[in-house]
Amino acid sequence: MAGICGIVSTDATAELAPRLGAMLDSLRLYDWYGREAHVDERRGVAVGRAALGFVNTAPQPVFNADGTRLVVMDGELYDYDEQRHALEAAGAQFRSDSHAEVLLFGYERAGRDFFCGLHGKFVAAIVDFEARQTTLVNDRYGMRPSYYAVGADTFLFASEIKALLTQAEVARSLNQRGIAQFFSYGQLWGEDTFYSAVRALPAAAWVTYDWQARHVEVERYYRFSPTAGSTTDAQWIGAIDEAFARAVSRSVSGTARLGISLSGGLDARSVLALVDHERVAIRSLSLGMNGSLDHRCAERLSATTNRDHHSHILASDFLANFATHMRHMTRLTDGHYLSQCIVIPTLPVYRELGIEVLLRGHAGELMHMTKAYNFSLDAAGLAIDSDSALESWLWTHLRAYMLDQVRGPLIKGMSADDMEALARGTLQTALAESDDIEPPISRIWHLFVSERLRRETAMSLVEFGSVVETRVPFLDNELVDLLLSVPTHLKLGETIQAAILKRHRAEFLDVVNANTGARIGAAAWTQKIASLRMRVLAKLGVAGYQPYERLGLWLRQELVPLVRELLLGERCLARGVFVPDTVRAVVEDHFANRANHTYLLLAMMIFELGQREFVDGDAQAGERLADTASGATRG
């Protein structure tokens, strides 16, 4: 995937150019990516960027006038013009139209305070030769995954872990806490990765490496504080509507080749409703099985705006190529993302359609937290009245689908109690960041933003980000501040989005929500009946009511040879990570339909494939797996 990388070394004998080259080669997934490198052997600094070339295209790195500071940046500022004009008014003299130059002048003028108000999705490295410091900084939500590692005399950073692993001093030793998180929650938390030597940037990061002391200090330049909001529901909704309109406007600026991922849900249609179609040309794309409800809904939504729409059918060859898709997904995400690989075959489509910037509806869950994956509020969640009740609810809900019904310890050398202690400890640490927020239930939203979005949703965007720039209108500073402050009862259903749609695109209300089967804003009893009808029709196999995927079933049927090769082969069982008897029991219990281990099996397969490629150095592992899977499917 495109991104930045760099090396700061106090070793005068280090040869930085070939080392930076290896990191950039790792980032350049496709030959059409742009490549920029700057190596200063005398001062011990090498930085580079691999870029798609669609946004923020000015050359990098950028330097200040006397060459004492440089910035290299991945991503973009949605409010570039506004920020530039403000800096020019304060005396800054720009020499390019680089977004990185805005960061440089902002850093020189206001330090970390400058970054608090920026709108965008970015990560940057600021090298200050006078202070002999390197600072890594990202957007408020950390939506461009980035990592760093510290050696005896080097500081390394990169947008991908695999780029860091090209460097000999970055050890491959495994991080037990990261493993416990992934196999408890299905994602990683905090700064942890699978590797003890590699750390992930937190959101709103201000990570400073002091060259002289060879010391890293991790700080945050922004922490949420509740907004003194409106007094009535109507006022709250009005304020959210206005903020959302500004957020969408910022997200559609600066591109002539704009697309949107559209489905039958609430979130992407809300974005589409706020686009000014007289001013902005946008092409929509939907994904699903032939005749699916999502396709039908997306086609209707697009038709009402008279825009181009493309329905991508999940074809029968998806399973035959599943191993190839999984390998590609694992490579894109460093094996740190629990994905069904559904979007992988769609990635070339964006290039074929000429889309360069893609709008996604991620984080719309902040408007309807009853539909927010494992964070979805239920009756027990609404009854939370203390910090202890909050932790208990989160622990139950966030880990429920991974380790239930597992017979015996999963990780070698780690008992079930040890695993729980490590995983639960990360939850407690994450919750400590919001311990001043009241009432306790509101802290669920904060955890969703700080951990779910940054370590899970951002990894999903990495997949799309390999071929297009992605923008997420819901992750707008002004809008998120409001949504984190709004009273809970407004975020329990479709209330906010129904009001937004009614005001801007009332015809969108009549296109059913594919998640409920009912019209937007329908009464609760109507939604329950519609949802029941959809489940029944799906069970009966009625065309048009099948879900995106049937992974649990596929893992019992078409993908059995792949599961056996990856998890029951000697290579995995002898690796020393999993307990072999537990792995065998998990696989056979799922095959026999005695337990549903869909996500645990997927997590183990992704982890094993990642170890083969990134630790064993077996770049051909995926090709051999593809042969295994496709041959079994054809048979």
Salt bridges, closest charged atoms under 4 A:
ASP25 OD1 - ARG35 NH1 2.69
GLU36 OE1 - ARG49 NE 2.81
ASP40 OD2 - ARG43 NE 2.92
ASP74 OD2 - ARG144 NE 2.72
GLU76 OE2 - ARG471 NE 2.84
GLU88 OE2 - ARG84 NE 3.13
GLU108 OE2 - ARG69 NH1 2.90
ASP128 OD2 - ARG69 NE 2.89
GLU160 OE1 - LYS162 NZ 3.01
GLU169 OE2 - ARG19 NH2 2.54
ASP192 OD2 - ARG177 NE 2.76
ASP192 OD1 - ARG199 NH1 3.28
GLU219 OE1 - ARG112 NH2 3.10
ASP233 OD2 - HIS489 NE2 2.94
ASP241 OD2 - ARG503 NH1 2.45
ASP241 OD1 - HIS504 NE2 2.80
ASP267 OD1 - HIS368 NE2 2.80
ASP276 OD2 - ARG279 NE 3.85
ASP334 OD1 - LYS162 NZ 2.96
GLU356 OE2 - ARG257 NH1 3.72
ASP378 OD2 - HIS397 NE2 2.73
ASP387 OD1 - ARG443 NH1 2.90
GLU391 OE2 - ARG424 NE 2.93
GLU420 OE2 - ARG424 NH1 3.76
GLU433 OE1 - ARG220 NH1 3.01
GLU433 OE1 - ARG223 NH1 3.75
GLU451 OE1 - ARG454 NH2 3.50
GLU456 OE1 - ARG452 NH2 3.22
GLU469 OE1 - ARG144 NH2 3.37
ASP476 OD2 - HIS119 ND1 3.23
ASP476 OD2 - ARG250 NE 2.95
GLU478 OE2 - ARG246 NH2 2.36
GLU478 OE1 - ARG250 NH2 3.48
ASP481 OD2 - ARG140 NH1 3.48
GLU507 OE2 - ARG505 NH1 3.01
ASP510 OD1 - ARG519 NE 2.64
GLU565 OE1 - ARG612 NH1 3.45
ASP581 OD1 - ARG584 NH1 2.91
GLU588 OE2 - ARG564 NH1 3.12
ASP589 OD1 - ARG407 NH2 2.85
ASP589 OD1 - ARG594 NH2 2.88
GLU608 OE1 - ARG575 NE 2.82
GLU608 OE2 - ARG612 NE 2.74
GLU613 OE2 - ARG331 NH2 2.13
ASP616 OD2 - ARG571 NH2 3.26
ASP616 OD2 - ARG575 NH2 2.84
ASP618 OD2 - ARG571 NH1 3.03
ASP618 OD2 - ARG624 NH2 2.40
GLU623 OE2 - ARG327 NH1 2.86
